Amino acid sequence: MSAARFGVTGFLNRNTDQAASKAAGDDTSGAEIMGHGEHRDITGGAARAAVFGVSDGLVTNVSLILGVAGAHPTGGFVRLAGLAGLVAGSFSMALGEYVSMRAQRELFEREITIEAEEIAKRPESETRELTRLYESRGVPRELAEQISKILMSDPKVALSIHSMEELGVHPDSIGSPIQAALSSFLAFALGAIIPLFAWFFVAGSLAVWISIGVSFIASVLVGGALAVFTGRSIFKSAARQVLLSSLAAGVTYLVGMLVGHTA
């Protein structure tokens, strides 16, 4: 295990903190340690992925629909194009997410299995490696040795620590490819149906303006939701989302209009 890849995760991990407390003779409870060291999950998890999925579906389909509408076809043709974009995009996102997550999961599982075998076969060597890691972060050698021995005394905790330091992942936190694929499918479909909905009831210029209006509102909401994860200004995030969506939709509308006039 390379010391260069040692991150703050393990040292600030609850198990490490508790081990350090035990080694130093501190009776501080695990709950108190967790309360002091808790940080919010900056990855955003499934909620963040869902917001991005909705954003992708919205921008993709409003651009497609307005691009087709720019050629002034019948309402039925626009509906067909929008539905095709929704279905194709949703499946593309789902399959891409599944393949990506599946490959990542298999890689992590393989590496975690190798790490578990190393811990079982060479516990002394793994303990020394862990000691060197803590020493490289400024922990006194004697205390680092005590912490490492305490952590290595529990195989599950040892595997958790080594996996997080080497792979940056907890053995129990590997995501499900099927769940990720389903979430991506539904999120993209939700975003894609927003600009298409009006075309099931009206057509022509009215449908175009309704699509633009609801897509504008949805872009504001998506931008605001993204601001929750980044901690940035809701106004700036919403304005950026609207600007980028408008740019994509405007370009495709002009392309559709030009192609429609020359066809």
Summary of the structure (lengths in Angstrom):
residues: 263
radius of gyration: 25.9
end to end distance: 63.1
largest distance: 82.1
contacts: 838
relative contact order: 0.17
helix: 83%
strand: 0%
